Amino acid sequence: MIAAGEKTAHNGMLFVNRLFAHLQSLGMDLSQIVVQTDSGTEFVNNSPDLSKQSAFEKAVDQARSTLNRIPPRACTWQSEVERANGIIEYELLEVERWSTKSELVAKTTAWESASWRTSTAYGPTCTTRTGRPVSA
């Protein structure tokens, strides 16, 4: 969604569909995936008719996955994710430079491999219904 430059339900839907396609390509059962979000505009229906689902919500339902929303102003509920995102921005995106997509993928893969194996700061951001972390 960041690459699109807009936090919209449509871009949220495009992102989650791409994520689900990737998880399916790894052989994961999407009905076992729980997606946790805040109530940002990219995830919820902002029309006057609140009975309608947003494009993001429809995509999660179509995959038969579960959508879990954290309450408003519950900033500590996703603190591990927010911390990981901050570290990624600081350690990788502000330091590394790339000129092609394949170069970005190579640098990101190398950084993830080194960082995720040596740190306990990163908790799982995606779990199955039984609470087990999703592993690729």
VEXGU-759816 format. One record per residue: residue in one letter; x, y, z of N, C-alpha, C, CB in turn. Coordinates in Angstrom, 1 decimal. Glycine has a CB too. Layout:
[A [X Y Z] [X Y Z] [X Y Z] [X Y Z]],
...
//
This chain:
[M [0.8 -1.2 0.0] [0.0 0.0 0.0] [0.9 1.2 0.0] [-0.9 0.0 1.2]],
[I [2.0 1.2 0.6] [2.9 2.3 0.6] [3.4 2.6 -0.8] [4.1 2.0 1.5]],
[A [3.7 1.6 -1.6] [4.1 1.8 -2.9] [3.1 2.5 -3.8] [4.5 0.5 -3.6]],
[A [1.8 2.3 -3.5] [0.7 2.9 -4.2] [0.5 4.4 -3.8] [-0.6 2.2 -4.0]],
[G [1.0 4.7 -2.6] [1.0 6.1 -2.2] [-0.4 6.5 -1.6] [1.3 7.0 -3.3]],
[E [-1.3 5.6 -1.5] [-2.6 5.9 -1.0] [-3.1 4.8 -0.1] [-3.7 6.2 -2.1]],
[K [-3.6 5.2 1.1] [-4.2 4.2 2.0] [-5.7 4.1 1.7] [-4.0 4.6 3.5]],
[T [-6.1 3.3 0.7] [-7.4 3.1 0.3] [-7.8 1.7 0.5] [-7.7 3.6 -1.1]],
[A [-9.1 1.4 0.6] [-9.6 0.0 0.7] [-9.3 -0.7 -0.6] [-11.2 0.0 0.9]],
[H [-9.3 -0.1 -1.7] [-8.9 -0.8 -3.0] [-7.4 -1.2 -2.9] [-9.1 0.2 -4.2]],
[N [-6.5 -0.3 -2.5] [-5.1 -0.7 -2.4] [-4.9 -1.8 -1.3] [-4.2 0.5 -2.1]],
[G [-5.7 -1.7 -0.2] [-5.6 -2.7 0.8] [-6.0 -4.1 0.3] [-6.5 -2.3 2.0]],
[M [-7.1 -4.1 -0.6] [-7.6 -5.3 -1.2] [-6.5 -5.9 -2.1] [-8.9 -5.0 -2.0]],
[L [-5.9 -5.0 -2.9] [-4.8 -5.4 -3.8] [-3.7 -6.1 -3.0] [-4.3 -4.3 -4.7]],
[F [-3.3 -5.5 -1.9] [-2.2 -6.0 -1.1] [-2.6 -7.3 -0.5] [-1.9 -5.0 0.0]],
[V [-3.8 -7.5 0.1] [-4.1 -8.7 0.8] [-4.3 -9.8 -0.3] [-5.4 -8.6 1.6]],
[N [-4.8 -9.5 -1.5] [-4.9 -10.5 -2.5] [-3.5 -11.0 -2.9] [-5.7 -10.0 -3.7]],
[R [-2.6 -10.1 -3.0] [-1.2 -10.5 -3.4] [-0.6 -11.3 -2.3] [-0.3 -9.2 -3.7]],
[L [-0.8 -10.9 -1.0] [-0.3 -11.7 0.1] [-0.9 -13.1 0.1] [-0.6 -11.0 1.4]],
[F [-2.2 -13.2 -0.1] [-2.9 -14.5 -0.1] [-2.4 -15.4 -1.3] [-4.4 -14.3 -0.2]],
[A [-2.2 -14.8 -2.4] [-1.6 -15.6 -3.5] [-0.3 -16.1 -3.2] [-1.6 -14.7 -4.8]],
[H [0.6 -15.3 -2.5] [1.9 -15.8 -2.1] [1.8 -16.9 -1.1] [2.7 -14.6 -1.6]],
[L [0.9 -16.8 -0.1] [0.8 -17.8 0.9] [0.2 -19.1 0.3] [-0.2 -17.3 2.0]],
[Q [-0.7 -19.0 -0.6] [-1.2 -20.2 -1.3] [-0.1 -20.9 -2.1] [-2.4 -19.8 -2.2]],
[S [0.8 -20.1 -2.7] [1.9 -20.7 -3.5] [2.8 -21.4 -2.6] [2.6 -19.6 -4.3]],
[L [2.8 -21.1 -1.3] [3.6 -21.9 -0.4] [2.9 -23.1 0.2] [4.1 -20.9 0.7]],
[G [1.7 -23.3 -0.3] [0.9 -24.4 0.2] [0.1 -24.2 1.5] [1.8 -25.6 0.4]],
[M [-0.1 -22.9 1.8] [-0.8 -22.6 3.1] [-2.3 -22.6 2.8] [-0.4 -21.3 3.7]],
[D [-3.1 -23.1 3.8] [-4.5 -23.1 3.8] [-5.0 -21.7 4.3] [-5.1 -24.2 4.7]],
[L [-5.6 -20.9 3.4] [-6.0 -19.5 3.7] [-7.1 -19.5 4.8] [-6.4 -18.8 2.5]],
[S [-7.8 -20.6 4.9] [-8.9 -20.6 5.9] [-8.3 -20.6 7.3] [-9.9 -21.8 5.7]],
[Q [-7.1 -20.9 7.4] [-6.4 -21.0 8.7] [-5.7 -19.7 9.1] [-5.4 -22.1 8.8]],
[I [-5.7 -18.7 8.2] [-5.0 -17.4 8.4] [-5.9 -16.4 9.1] [-4.6 -16.9 7.1]],
[V [-5.3 -15.7 10.1] [-6.0 -14.7 10.8] [-5.3 -13.4 10.5] [-6.1 -14.9 12.4]],
[V [-6.0 -12.4 9.9] [-5.4 -11.1 9.5] [-5.8 -10.1 10.6] [-5.9 -10.6 8.1]],
[Q [-4.8 -9.5 11.2] [-5.1 -8.5 12.2] [-4.8 -7.1 11.7] [-4.3 -8.8 13.5]],
[T [-5.7 -6.2 11.8] [-5.5 -4.8 11.4] [-6.1 -3.8 12.4] [-6.2 -4.5 10.0]],
[D [-5.7 -2.6 12.3] [-6.4 -1.5 13.0] [-7.7 -1.1 12.2] [-5.5 -0.3 13.3]],
[S [-8.3 0.0 12.6] [-9.5 0.4 11.9] [-9.2 1.5 10.9] [-10.6 0.8 12.8]],
[G [-8.0 1.4 10.2] [-7.6 2.4 9.3] [-8.5 2.4 8.1] [-6.2 2.2 8.8]],
[T [-8.6 3.5 7.4] [-9.5 3.7 6.2] [-9.2 2.7 5.1] [-9.4 5.1 5.7]],
[E [-8.0 2.1 5.1] [-7.7 1.2 4.0] [-8.3 -0.2 4.3] [-6.2 1.0 3.9]],
[F [-8.8 -0.4 5.6] [-9.4 -1.7 6.0] [-10.9 -1.7 6.2] [-8.7 -2.1 7.2]],
[V [-11.5 -0.5 6.4] [-12.9 -0.5 6.8] [-13.8 0.2 5.7] [-13.1 0.2 8.1]],
[N [-15.1 0.0 5.8] [-16.0 0.6 4.9] [-16.3 2.0 5.4] [-17.3 -0.2 4.8]],
[N [-16.1 3.0 4.6] [-16.3 4.4 5.0] [-17.6 5.0 4.4] [-15.1 5.3 4.6]],
[S [-18.4 4.2 3.8] [-19.6 4.7 3.3] [-20.7 4.9 4.3] [-20.2 3.8 2.1]],
[P [-21.7 5.6 4.1] [-22.8 5.8 5.0] [-23.5 4.5 5.4] [-23.8 6.8 4.5]],
[D [-23.5 3.5 4.5] [-24.1 2.2 4.8] [-23.1 1.3 5.4] [-24.7 1.6 3.4]],
[L [-23.0 1.2 6.7] [-22.0 0.4 7.4] [-22.3 -1.1 7.3] [-22.0 0.8 8.8]],
[S [-23.4 -1.5 6.7] [-23.6 -2.9 6.5] [-22.8 -3.5 5.4] [-25.1 -3.2 6.3]],
[K [-22.3 -2.6 4.5] [-21.5 -3.1 3.4] [-20.1 -3.3 3.8] [-21.6 -2.1 2.2]],
[Q [-19.4 -4.3 3.2] [-18.0 -4.5 3.4] [-17.1 -3.7 2.5] [-17.7 -6.0 3.3]],
[S [-16.0 -3.4 3.0] [-14.9 -2.7 2.2] [-14.4 -3.8 1.2] [-13.8 -2.0 3.1]],
[A [-13.6 -3.3 0.3] [-13.0 -4.2 -0.7] [-12.0 -5.1 0.1] [-12.2 -3.4 -1.8]],
[F [-11.3 -4.6 1.1] [-10.3 -5.3 1.9] [-11.1 -6.4 2.6] [-9.6 -4.4 2.9]],
[E [-12.2 -6.1 3.3] [-13.0 -7.1 4.0] [-13.5 -8.2 3.1] [-14.1 -6.4 4.7]],
[K [-14.0 -7.8 1.9] [-14.4 -8.8 1.0] [-13.3 -9.8 0.5] [-15.0 -8.1 -0.3]],
[A [-12.1 -9.2 0.3] [-11.0 -10.1 -0.1] [-10.7 -11.1 1.0] [-9.8 -9.2 -0.4]],
[V [-10.7 -10.6 2.3] [-10.4 -11.6 3.4] [-11.5 -12.6 3.5] [-10.3 -10.8 4.7]],
[D [-12.8 -12.2 3.3] [-13.9 -13.2 3.4] [-13.8 -14.2 2.2] [-15.2 -12.4 3.3]],
[Q [-13.5 -13.7 1.0] [-13.4 -14.6 -0.1] [-12.3 -15.6 0.0] [-13.1 -13.8 -1.4]],
[A [-11.3 -15.3 0.8] [-10.2 -16.3 1.1] [-10.6 -17.2 2.2] [-8.9 -15.6 1.4]],
[R [-11.7 -17.0 2.8] [-12.2 -17.7 4.0] [-11.3 -17.6 5.2] [-12.4 -19.2 3.7]],
[S [-10.5 -16.4 5.2] [-9.6 -16.1 6.3] [-10.4 -15.3 7.4] [-8.4 -15.3 5.9]],
[T [-9.9 -15.1 8.5] [-10.5 -14.4 9.6] [-9.9 -13.0 9.7] [-10.4 -15.2 10.9]],
[L [-10.7 -12.0 9.9] [-10.3 -10.7 10.1] [-10.5 -10.3 11.5] [-11.0 -9.7 9.1]],
[N [-9.4 -9.9 12.2] [-9.5 -9.4 13.6] [-9.0 -8.0 13.6] [-8.6 -10.3 14.5]],
[R [-9.9 -7.1 14.1] [-9.6 -5.7 14.3] [-9.3 -5.4 15.7] [-10.8 -4.8 13.8]],
[I [-8.2 -4.6 15.9] [-7.9 -4.1 17.2] [-8.7 -2.9 17.5] [-6.4 -3.8 17.4]],
[P [-9.0 -2.6 18.8] [-9.9 -1.5 19.1] [-9.1 -0.2 18.8] [-10.3 -1.5 20.6]],
[P [-9.9 0.9 18.6] [-9.2 2.2 18.4] [-8.4 2.6 19.6] [-10.3 3.3 18.2]],
[R [-7.3 3.2 19.3] [-6.3 3.7 20.3] [-5.7 2.6 21.2] [-7.0 4.7 21.2]],
[A [-5.6 1.4 20.6] [-5.0 0.3 21.4] [-3.6 0.1 20.8] [-5.9 -1.0 21.3]],
[C [-2.8 1.1 20.9] [-1.5 1.1 20.2] [-0.6 0.0 20.6] [-0.8 2.4 20.4]],
[T [-0.7 -0.6 21.8] [0.2 -1.6 22.3] [-0.2 -3.0 21.7] [0.2 -1.7 23.8]],
[W [-1.4 -3.1 21.1] [-1.8 -4.4 20.6] [-1.0 -4.9 19.4] [-3.2 -4.3 20.2]],
[Q [-0.3 -4.0 18.7] [0.5 -4.3 17.5] [1.9 -3.8 17.7] [-0.1 -3.8 16.2]],
[S [2.4 -3.7 18.9] [3.6 -3.0 19.2] [4.8 -3.8 18.5] [3.9 -2.9 20.7]],
[E [4.7 -5.1 18.5] [5.8 -5.9 17.8] [5.9 -5.6 16.4] [5.6 -7.4 18.1]],
[V [4.7 -5.5 15.7] [4.7 -5.2 14.3] [5.2 -3.8 14.0] [3.3 -5.3 13.7]],
[E [4.8 -2.8 14.8] [5.2 -1.4 14.6] [6.7 -1.3 14.9] [4.4 -0.5 15.6]],
[R [7.2 -2.0 15.9] [8.6 -2.0 16.1] [9.4 -2.6 15.0] [9.0 -2.7 17.5]],
[A [9.0 -3.7 14.5] [9.6 -4.4 13.3] [9.6 -3.4 12.1] [8.9 -5.7 13.0]],
[N [8.5 -2.8 11.9] [8.4 -1.9 10.7] [9.4 -0.7 10.9] [7.0 -1.3 10.6]],
[G [9.5 -0.2 12.1] [10.4 0.9 12.4] [11.9 0.5 12.2] [10.3 1.4 13.8]],
[I [12.2 -0.7 12.6] [13.6 -1.2 12.5] [13.9 -1.5 11.0] [13.7 -2.6 13.2]],
[I [12.9 -2.0 10.2] [13.1 -2.2 8.8] [13.4 -0.9 8.1] [11.8 -2.9 8.2]],
[E [12.5 0.1 8.4] [12.7 1.5 7.8] [14.1 2.0 8.2] [11.7 2.4 8.3]],
[Y [14.5 1.9 9.5] [15.8 2.5 9.9] [17.0 1.7 9.4] [15.8 2.6 11.4]],
[E [17.0 0.4 9.6] [18.1 -0.4 9.3] [18.3 -0.7 7.8] [18.1 -1.7 10.0]],
[L [17.2 -0.8 7.1] [17.3 -1.2 5.7] [16.9 -0.1 4.7] [16.3 -2.3 5.4]],
[L [15.8 0.5 4.8] [15.3 1.4 3.8] [16.1 2.8 3.8] [13.9 1.7 4.0]],
[E [16.5 3.2 5.0] [17.3 4.5 5.1] [18.7 4.3 4.8] [17.1 5.1 6.4]],
[V [19.2 3.1 4.8] [20.7 2.8 4.6] [21.0 2.3 3.2] [21.2 1.8 5.7]],
[E [20.2 1.3 2.8] [20.5 0.7 1.5] [20.0 1.5 0.3] [19.9 -0.7 1.5]],
[R [20.7 1.3 -0.8] [20.2 2.0 -2.1] [20.2 0.9 -3.1] [21.2 3.1 -2.5]],
[W [19.2 1.0 -4.0] [19.1 0.0 -5.1] [18.6 0.7 -6.3] [18.1 -1.1 -4.7]],
[S [18.9 0.1 -7.5] [18.4 0.7 -8.7] [17.4 -0.2 -9.5] [19.6 1.0 -9.6]],
[T [17.3 -1.4 -9.1] [16.4 -2.3 -9.8] [15.6 -3.1 -8.7] [17.1 -3.3 -10.7]],
[K [14.5 -3.6 -9.2] [13.7 -4.4 -8.2] [14.4 -5.7 -7.8] [12.3 -4.8 -8.9]],
[S [15.1 -6.3 -8.7] [15.9 -7.5 -8.3] [17.0 -7.2 -7.3] [16.5 -8.2 -9.5]],
[E [17.6 -6.0 -7.4] [18.6 -5.6 -6.4] [17.9 -5.4 -5.0] [19.3 -4.4 -6.9]],
[L [16.8 -4.7 -5.0] [16.0 -4.5 -3.8] [15.7 -5.8 -3.1] [14.8 -3.7 -4.1]],
[V [15.2 -6.8 -3.9] [14.8 -8.1 -3.4] [16.0 -8.8 -2.8] [14.1 -9.0 -4.5]],
[A [17.1 -8.7 -3.5] [18.4 -9.4 -3.0] [18.8 -8.8 -1.7] [19.5 -9.3 -4.0]],
[K [18.8 -7.5 -1.6] [19.3 -6.8 -0.4] [18.3 -7.0 0.8] [19.4 -5.3 -0.6]],
[T [17.0 -7.0 0.5] [16.0 -7.3 1.5] [16.1 -8.7 2.0] [14.6 -7.0 1.0]],
[T [16.3 -9.6 1.1] [16.4 -11.0 1.5] [17.6 -11.3 2.4] [16.5 -11.9 0.3]],
[A [18.7 -10.7 2.0] [20.0 -10.8 2.8] [19.8 -10.1 4.2] [21.2 -10.2 2.1]],
[W [19.2 -9.0 4.2] [18.9 -8.3 5.5] [18.0 -9.1 6.4] [18.4 -6.9 5.2]],
[E [16.9 -9.6 5.8] [15.9 -10.4 6.6] [16.6 -11.6 7.2] [14.7 -10.8 5.7]],
[S [17.4 -12.3 6.3] [18.0 -13.5 6.8] [18.9 -13.3 8.0] [18.9 -14.1 5.6]],
[A [19.7 -12.2 7.9] [20.6 -11.9 9.0] [19.8 -11.4 10.2] [21.6 -10.8 8.6]],
[S [18.9 -10.5 10.0] [18.2 -9.9 11.1] [17.2 -10.8 11.8] [17.4 -8.7 10.6]],
[W [16.4 -11.5 11.1] [15.4 -12.4 11.7] [16.0 -13.6 12.4] [14.4 -12.8 10.6]],
[R [17.1 -14.0 12.0] [17.7 -15.2 12.6] [18.4 -14.8 14.0] [18.7 -15.9 11.7]],
[T [18.8 -13.6 14.1] [19.6 -13.2 15.2] [18.8 -12.3 16.2] [20.8 -12.4 14.8]],
[S [17.6 -12.0 16.0] [16.8 -11.1 16.8] [15.5 -11.8 17.3] [16.5 -9.8 16.1]],
[T [15.2 -11.5 18.6] [13.9 -11.9 19.1] [12.9 -10.8 19.1] [14.1 -12.5 20.5]],
[A [13.3 -9.7 18.5] [12.4 -8.5 18.5] [11.2 -8.6 17.6] [13.2 -7.3 18.2]],
[Y [11.3 -9.6 16.7] [10.3 -9.7 15.7] [9.3 -10.9 16.1] [10.9 -10.0 14.3]],
[G [8.1 -10.5 16.4] [7.1 -11.5 16.7] [6.4 -11.9 15.4] [6.2 -11.1 17.8]],
[P [5.6 -13.0 15.4] [4.9 -13.3 14.2] [3.8 -12.3 14.0] [4.3 -14.7 14.3]],
[T [3.5 -11.9 12.7] [2.5 -10.9 12.4] [1.3 -11.6 11.8] [3.0 -9.9 11.5]],
[C [1.4 -12.9 11.6] [0.4 -13.7 11.0] [0.3 -15.0 11.6] [0.6 -13.8 9.4]],
[T [-0.8 -15.4 12.1] [-0.9 -16.7 12.8] [-2.1 -17.5 12.3] [-1.1 -16.4 14.4]],
[T [-2.1 -18.8 12.6] [-3.2 -19.6 12.2] [-4.2 -19.5 13.3] [-2.8 -21.1 12.1]],
[R [-5.4 -20.1 13.1] [-6.5 -20.0 14.1] [-6.1 -20.6 15.4] [-7.7 -20.7 13.5]],
[T [-5.1 -21.5 15.4] [-4.7 -22.2 16.7] [-3.6 -21.3 17.3] [-4.2 -23.6 16.4]],
[G [-3.2 -20.2 16.8] [-2.2 -19.3 17.4] [-0.8 -19.6 17.0] [-2.3 -19.4 18.8]],
[R [-0.6 -20.7 16.1] [0.8 -21.0 15.7] [1.2 -20.0 14.6] [0.8 -22.4 15.1]],
[P [2.5 -19.5 14.7] [3.0 -18.5 13.7] [3.0 -19.2 12.3] [4.4 -18.0 14.1]],
[V [2.7 -18.4 11.3] [2.8 -18.9 9.9] [4.3 -18.8 9.5] [2.0 -18.0 9.0]],
[S [4.8 -19.9 9.0] [6.2 -19.9 8.6] [6.2 -20.3 7.1] [7.0 -20.9 9.4]],
[A [7.1 -19.6 6.4] [7.2 -19.9 5.0] [8.1 -21.0 4.7] [7.7 -18.6 4.3]],
//
